Amino acid sequence: MKTMPLAAAMALALAALPALAVHGRDAPGPSPDAATVSRLIDDTTKDSKAQAHAVEVLVGMGRAAVPALVPHLGDGRPLAERSIILPNRPGHVHDRQFEPWTVHDAVIVLLREVAPQGPAIGSRNLHTVDPGQRAQVKRTWVNWCIGQFPTQSDACRS
């Protein structure tokens, strides 16, 4: 029986995997459309099951979702449940739980997850109740988004 050289076998195995699995969440690819992200954001205000599913899908979209997420900053609608649980990161044992109160706060959690290199701005306790503070956080993220995604600057601003 002939065996395939290890390098050839690895190349074949990698070619069979989706690009996202090979390159991680930061892989370039098509950006999620704004309507899909908006629908998922709306789902965070319906019930706890819809919220958990929406968060999972939005995190799964990775960094490419940033231009569609940023416009939802400033949204003061209450979340269905004041809890978001994200899976642990490599090297950590436990899942991570956050306690955002509003869509704005949840979007901060999502942005920090999918774009940890983004601006370190937003309330530490995630309860950004002051409209002026929300506006400042949004302006900072919009400017960062435009710098990172210049071809999608209109999406960052909308």
C-alpha positions as protocol buffer text, in pm:
chain_id: "A"
residue {
  index: 1
  type: MET
  ca { x: 0 y: 0 z: 0 }
}
residue {
  index: 2
  type: LYS
  ca { x: 137 y: 341 z: -99 }
}
residue {
  index: 3
  type: THR
  ca { x: 126 y: 620 z: 154 }
}
residue {
  index: 4
  type: MET
  ca { x: 86 y: 987 z: 74 }
}
residue {
  index: 5
  type: PRO
  ca { x: 366 y: 1219 z: 193 }
}
residue {
  index: 6
  type: LEU
  ca { x: 267 y: 1407 z: 508 }
}
residue {
  index: 7
  type: ALA
  ca { x: 285 y: 1750 z: 341 }
}
residue {
  index: 8
  type: ALA
  ca { x: 53 y: 1637 z: 61 }
}
residue {
  index: 9
  type: ALA
  ca { x: -190 y: 1483 z: 308 }
}
residue {
  index: 10
  type: MET
  ca { x: -196 y: 1803 z: 515 }
}
residue {
  index: 11
  type: ALA
  ca { x: -252 y: 2017 z: 205 }
}
residue {
  index: 12
  type: LEU
  ca { x: -541 y: 1797 z: 100 }
}
residue {
  index: 13
  type: ALA
  ca { x: -696 y: 1807 z: 448 }
}
residue {
  index: 14
  type: LEU
  ca { x: -663 y: 2185 z: 471 }
}
residue {
  index: 15
  type: ALA
  ca { x: -815 y: 2232 z: 126 }
}
residue {
  index: 16
  type: ALA
  ca { x: -1121 y: 2042 z: 242 }
}
residue {
  index: 17
  type: LEU
  ca { x: -1180 y: 2271 z: 542 }
}
residue {
  index: 18
  type: PRO
  ca { x: -1376 y: 2593 z: 505 }
}
residue {
  index: 19
  type: ALA
  ca { x: -1162 y: 2907 z: 496 }
}
residue {
  index: 20
  type: LEU
  ca { x: -1309 y: 3024 z: 826 }
}
residue {
  index: 21
  type: ALA
  ca { x: -1191 y: 2712 z: 1006 }
}
residue {
  index: 22
  type: VAL
  ca { x: -841 y: 2747 z: 866 }
}
residue {
  index: 23
  type: HIS
  ca { x: -793 y: 3119 z: 918 }
}
residue {
  index: 24
  type: GLY
  ca { x: -1014 y: 3186 z: 1220 }
}
residue {
  index: 25
  type: ARG
  ca { x: -1279 y: 3452 z: 1274 }
}
residue {
  index: 26
  type: ASP
  ca { x: -1063 y: 3730 z: 1131 }
}
residue {
  index: 27
  type: ALA
  ca { x: -1054 y: 3571 z: 787 }
}
residue {
  index: 28
  type: PRO
  ca { x: -1146 y: 3805 z: 506 }
}
residue {
  index: 29
  type: GLY
  ca { x: -1470 y: 3720 z: 344 }
}
residue {
  index: 30
  type: PRO
  ca { x: -1806 y: 3857 z: 259 }
}
residue {
  index: 31
  type: SER
  ca { x: -1941 y: 4095 z: 518 }
}
residue {
  index: 32
  type: PRO
  ca { x: -2269 y: 4004 z: 677 }
}
residue {
  index: 33
  type: ASP
  ca { x: -2544 y: 4221 z: 536 }
}
residue {
  index: 34
  type: ALA
  ca { x: -2684 y: 4494 z: 757 }
}
residue {
  index: 35
  type: ALA
  ca { x: -3039 y: 4358 z: 737 }
}
residue {
  index: 36
  type: THR
  ca { x: -2933 y: 4021 z: 879 }
}
residue {
  index: 37
  type: VAL
  ca { x: -2739 y: 4185 z: 1161 }
}
residue {
  index: 38
  type: SER
  ca { x: -3032 y: 4419 z: 1235 }
}
residue {
  index: 39
  type: ARG
  ca { x: -3272 y: 4126 z: 1252 }
}
residue {
  index: 40
  type: LEU
  ca { x: -3039 y: 3947 z: 1494 }
}
residue {
  index: 41
  type: ILE
  ca { x: -3003 y: 4262 z: 1705 }
}
residue {
  index: 42
  type: ASP
  ca { x: -3384 y: 4284 z: 1718 }
}
residue {
  index: 43
  type: ASP
  ca { x: -3389 y: 3921 z: 1834 }
}
residue {
  index: 44
  type: THR
  ca { x: -3187 y: 4019 z: 2141 }
}
residue {
  index: 45
  type: THR
  ca { x: -3492 y: 4212 z: 2264 }
}
residue {
  index: 46
  type: LYS
  ca { x: -3752 y: 3933 z: 2213 }
}
residue {
  index: 47
  type: ASP
  ca { x: -3686 y: 3652 z: 2460 }
}
residue {
  index: 48
  type: SER
  ca { x: -3390 y: 3479 z: 2621 }
}
residue {
  index: 49
  type: LYS
  ca { x: -3375 y: 3193 z: 2370 }
}
residue {
  index: 50
  type: ALA
  ca { x: -3381 y: 3429 z: 2069 }
}
residue {
  index: 51
  type: GLN
  ca { x: -3121 y: 3650 z: 2238 }
}
residue {
  index: 52
  type: ALA
  ca { x: -2883 y: 3359 z: 2305 }
}
residue {
  index: 53
  type: HIS
  ca { x: -2916 y: 3239 z: 1946 }
}
residue {
  index: 54
  type: ALA
  ca { x: -2861 y: 3589 z: 1805 }
}
residue {
  index: 55
  type: VAL
  ca { x: -2549 y: 3641 z: 2016 }
}
residue {
  index: 56
  type: GLU
  ca { x: -2409 y: 3306 z: 1906 }
}
residue {
  index: 57
  type: VAL
  ca { x: -2467 y: 3385 z: 1537 }
}
residue {
  index: 58
  type: LEU
  ca { x: -2329 y: 3739 z: 1566 }
}
residue {
  index: 59
  type: VAL
  ca { x: -2012 y: 3618 z: 1741 }
}
residue {
  index: 60
  type: GLY
  ca { x: -1978 y: 3350 z: 1474 }
}
residue {
  index: 61
  type: MET
  ca { x: -1975 y: 3620 z: 1206 }
}
residue {
  index: 62
  type: GLY
  ca { x: -1649 y: 3744 z: 1353 }
}
residue {
  index: 63
  type: ARG
  ca { x: -1471 y: 4065 z: 1270 }
}
residue {
  index: 64
  type: ALA
  ca { x: -1653 y: 4096 z: 938 }
}
residue {
  index: 65
  type: ALA
  ca { x: -1968 y: 4189 z: 1131 }
}
residue {
  index: 66
  type: VAL
  ca { x: -1813 y: 4505 z: 1281 }
}
residue {
  index: 67
  type: PRO
  ca { x: -1939 y: 4752 z: 1014 }
}
residue {
  index: 68
  type: ALA
  ca { x: -2293 y: 4617 z: 1057 }
}
residue {
  index: 69
  type: LEU
  ca { x: -2275 y: 4612 z: 1438 }
}
residue {
  index: 70
  type: VAL
  ca { x: -2138 y: 4963 z: 1499 }
}
residue {
  index: 71
  type: PRO
  ca { x: -2456 y: 5142 z: 1381 }
}
residue {
  index: 72
  type: HIS
  ca { x: -2647 y: 4969 z: 1663 }
}
residue {
  index: 73
  type: LEU
  ca { x: -2445 y: 5149 z: 1929 }
}
residue {
  index: 74
  type: GLY
  ca { x: -2664 y: 5401 z: 2105 }
}
residue {
  index: 75
  type: ASP
  ca { x: -2969 y: 5174 z: 2089 }
}
residue {
  index: 76
  type: GLY
  ca { x: -3120 y: 5199 z: 2436 }
}
residue {
  index: 77
  type: ARG
  ca { x: -3377 y: 4920 z: 2402 }
}
residue {
  index: 78
  type: PRO
  ca { x: -3368 y: 4674 z: 2691 }
}
residue {
  index: 79
  type: LEU
  ca { x: -3242 y: 4324 z: 2625 }
}
residue {
  index: 80
  type: ALA
  ca { x: -3471 y: 4028 z: 2673 }
}
residue {
  index: 81
  type: GLU
  ca { x: -3231 y: 3898 z: 2937 }
}
residue {
  index: 82
  type: ARG
  ca { x: -2962 y: 4092 z: 3119 }
}
residue {
  index: 83
  type: SER
  ca { x: -2706 y: 3822 z: 3058 }
}
residue {
  index: 84
  type: ILE
  ca { x: -2477 y: 3719 z: 2775 }
}
residue {
  index: 85
  type: ILE
  ca { x: -2263 y: 3409 z: 2802 }
}
residue {
  index: 86
  type: LEU
  ca { x: -1972 y: 3370 z: 2564 }
}
residue {
  index: 87
  type: PRO
  ca { x: -1767 y: 3054 z: 2527 }
}
residue {
  index: 88
  type: ASN
  ca { x: -1430 y: 3042 z: 2693 }
}
residue {
  index: 89
  type: ARG
  ca { x: -1121 y: 3147 z: 2505 }
}
residue {
  index: 90
  type: PRO
  ca { x: -822 y: 2919 z: 2458 }
}
residue {
  index: 91
  type: GLY
  ca { x: -634 y: 2886 z: 2783 }
}
residue {
  index: 92
  type: HIS
  ca { x: -939 y: 2967 z: 2997 }
}
residue {
  index: 93
  type: VAL
  ca { x: -1150 y: 2710 z: 3177 }
}
residue {
  index: 94
  type: HIS
  ca { x: -1484 y: 2886 z: 3217 }
}
residue {
  index: 95
  type: ASP
  ca { x: -1734 y: 3054 z: 2990 }
}
residue {
  index: 96
  type: ARG
  ca { x: -1755 y: 3430 z: 3031 }
}
residue {
  index: 97
  type: GLN
  ca { x: -2073 y: 3597 z: 3150 }
}
residue {
  index: 98
  type: PHE
  ca { x: -2160 y: 3962 z: 3097 }
}
residue {
  index: 99
  type: GLU
  ca { x: -2457 y: 4157 z: 3232 }
}
residue {
  index: 100
  type: PRO
  ca { x: -2555 y: 4417 z: 2974 }
}
residue {
  index: 101
  type: TRP
  ca { x: -2890 y: 4592 z: 3015 }
}
residue {
  index: 102
  type: THR
  ca { x: -2944 y: 4740 z: 2670 }
}
residue {
  index: 103
  type: VAL
  ca { x: -2877 y: 4666 z: 2304 }
}
residue {
  index: 104
  type: HIS
  ca { x: -2598 y: 4927 z: 2316 }
}
residue {
  index: 105
  type: ASP
  ca { x: -2432 y: 4742 z: 2604 }
}
residue {
  index: 106
  type: ALA
  ca { x: -2469 y: 4407 z: 2425 }
}
residue {
  index: 107
  type: VAL
  ca { x: -2314 y: 4551 z: 2109 }
}
residue {
  index: 108
  type: ILE
  ca { x: -2015 y: 4664 z: 2316 }
}
residue {
  index: 109
  type: VAL
  ca { x: -1976 y: 4305 z: 2442 }
}
residue {
  index: 110
  type: LEU
  ca { x: -2002 y: 4174 z: 2084 }
}
residue {
  index: 111
  type: LEU
  ca { x: -1756 y: 4428 z: 1945 }
}
residue {
  index: 112
  type: ARG
  ca { x: -1504 y: 4353 z: 2218 }
}
residue {
  index: 113
  type: GLU
  ca { x: -1539 y: 3984 z: 2135 }
}
residue {
  index: 114
  type: VAL
  ca { x: -1507 y: 4002 z: 1755 }
}
residue {
  index: 115
  type: ALA
  ca { x: -1268 y: 4300 z: 1743 }
}
residue {
  index: 116
  type: PRO
  ca { x: -1064 y: 4293 z: 2065 }
}
residue {
  index: 117
  type: GLN
  ca { x: -810 y: 4523 z: 1905 }
}
residue {
  index: 118
  type: GLY
  ca { x: -1079 y: 4792 z: 1874 }
}
residue {
  index: 119
  type: PRO
  ca { x: -1103 y: 5099 z: 2095 }
}
residue {
  index: 120
  type: ALA
  ca { x: -1104 y: 5027 z: 2466 }
}
residue {
  index: 121
  type: ILE
  ca { x: -1399 y: 5253 z: 2524 }
}
residue {
  index: 122
  type: GLY
  ca { x: -1731 y: 5182 z: 2681 }
}
residue {
  index: 123
  type: SER
  ca { x: -1847 y: 5153 z: 3035 }
}
residue {
  index: 124
  type: ARG
  ca { x: -1653 y: 4901 z: 3237 }
}
residue {
  index: 125
  type: ASN
  ca { x: -1972 y: 4779 z: 3400 }
}
residue {
  index: 126
  type: LEU
  ca { x: -2152 y: 4782 z: 3060 }
}
residue {
  index: 127
  type: HIS
  ca { x: -2442 y: 4990 z: 3189 }
}
residue {
  index: 128
  type: THR
  ca { x: -2411 y: 5293 z: 2963 }
}
residue {
  index: 129
  type: VAL
  ca { x: -2727 y: 5476 z: 3066 }
}
residue {
  index: 130
  type: ASP
  ca { x: -2612 y: 5827 z: 2982 }
}
residue {
  index: 131
  type: PRO
  ca { x: -2710 y: 5922 z: 2623 }
}
residue {
  index: 132
  type: GLY
  ca { x: -2406 y: 6151 z: 2594 }
}
residue {
  index: 133
  type: GLN
  ca { x: -2174 y: 5868 z: 2689 }
}
residue {
  index: 134
  type: ARG
  ca { x: -2344 y: 5636 z: 2439 }
}
residue {
  index: 135
  type: ALA
  ca { x: -2297 y: 5896 z: 2166 }
}
residue {
  index: 136
  type: GLN
  ca { x: -1926 y: 5933 z: 2251 }
}
residue {
  index: 137
  type: VAL
  ca { x: -1873 y: 5556 z: 2249 }
}
residue {
  index: 138
  type: LYS
  ca { x: -2051 y: 5531 z: 1913 }
}
residue {
  index: 139
  type: ARG
  ca { x: -1841 y: 5814 z: 1758 }
}
residue {
  index: 140
  type: THR
  ca { x: -1520 y: 5646 z: 1872 }
}
residue {
  index: 141
  type: TRP
  ca { x: -1622 y: 5307 z: 1732 }
}
residue {
  index: 142
  type: VAL
  ca { x: -1747 y: 5464 z: 1406 }
}
residue {
  index: 143
  type: ASN
  ca { x: -1411 y: 5637 z: 1354 }
}
residue {
  index: 144
  type: TRP
  ca { x: -1222 y: 5317 z: 1433 }
}
residue {
  index: 145
  type: CYS
  ca { x: -1451 y: 5116 z: 1203 }
}
residue {
  index: 146
  type: ILE
  ca { x: -1393 y: 5359 z: 914 }
}
residue {
  index: 147
  type: GLY
  ca { x: -1017 y: 5329 z: 963 }
}
residue {
  index: 148
  type: GLN
  ca { x: -1032 y: 4949 z: 970 }
}
residue {
  index: 149
  type: PHE
  ca { x: -1295 y: 4902 z: 698 }
}
residue {
  index: 150
  type: PRO
  ca { x: -1249 y: 5198 z: 460 }
}
residue {
  index: 151
  type: THR
  ca { x: -1446 y: 5033 z: 179 }
}
residue {
  index: 152
  type: GLN
  ca { x: -1739 y: 4992 z: 419 }
}
residue {
  index: 153
  type: SER
  ca { x: -1727 y: 5338 z: 574 }
}
residue {
  index: 154
  type: ASP
  ca { x: -2091 y: 5406 z: 481 }
}
residue {
  index: 155
  type: ALA
  ca { x: -2197 y: 5093 z: 672 }
}
residue {
  index: 156
  type: CYS
  ca { x: -1992 y: 5206 z: 974 }
}
residue {
  index: 157
  type: ARG
  ca { x: -2170 y: 5544 z: 971 }
}
residue {
  index: 158
  type: SER
  ca { x: -2528 y: 5429 z: 914 }
}
